[in-house]
Amino acid sequence: MIEMTDSQALHRTVLLTEAADEVSRAHNGIFIDATFGRGGHSRAVLSRIAPDARLIAFDRDPEAIRAAAAIDDPRFSIVHAPFSEMKEKLAELGVTQVKGILMDIGVSSPQIDEADRGFSFRMDGPLDMRMDTTCGLTAARWLAQASEPDIARVLRDYGEERFAAKIARAICRTREETPIERTAQLAELIARTVPKNKNDSAQHPATRSFQAIRIQVNGELDELKRALSAAGSLLAPDGVLAVISFHSLEDRIVKRFLDAGAHPDKAVDSRIALPADAFAPALWTDLRRIKPSVEECEVNPRARSAVLRTAQRTEALWSEPAADADKRKGGRR
């Protein structure tokens, strides 16, 4: 029996049907929900897979682990770990190959809606922002010790904030006299520093900065890159990877990762003449891009920015896509 908690009832899972349908194409075998959240996708996958199939979920949020206790299904289990560690954690369970992997990237609605988690500038709370509250630096701690150039870089690179340098300067000046420890305190500081967005008056001036600091505190982009590589090596031939992202930084990483594996020839300098069999076999096929329906966006405004990308593993032996390997070696993209 799959029960629904109060938080699950309040939280609308984005692209629920589409993601579950894609990742459970095989119907039987072992499936992974790499970002359990409050379990919406896990419940949907369990309703689609075979009676003797298995679903293993991951999450680094202790609240998510507690919420998973509501799922009373012998096919289901959950591991308290970030999805970047799924390959190692699965190996400990004796699992080396799976049929489907689902990732719903970013912060979940319950995390945003709980003031004590410190993710939202709309409610006052401690400036925490950690997805795993049992370890790591809080946002307040990071802001207290990071240099002005580092703060500016994070706001610019992870938040695409035009006024990154100005905000970083204001943060460093303020912390000399008063520690920045509350979400309302930081949001007000940014609002005083940054002019209103004339093109989007509804967007709070702190939106981009809060996103950037959250990504920094949780190492989200590096976690995503490691998780994608792990997924590629874990998936069996014809296995499906489904990734939902909510902003361009994440989606760009996913798109480039899948494109590099699906089209290895594009990673080679086109000016160099090579025989047709010189290219590595493609790792991915059947790439799809799915957006929420108009109806879903009307019911759940948080779905508007979501993008679901899916791909199917080929029979080629796993190797790191050439574009990613080249980048790690310091070569050109």
Beta strands, then each sheet from edge to edge (+ up, - down):
strand 1: 30-33
strand 2: 54-59
strand 3: 76-80
strand 4: 98-104
strand 5: 235-245
strand 6: 284-290
strand 7: 307-313
sheet 1: 3+ 2+ 1+ 4+ 5+ 7- 6+
end
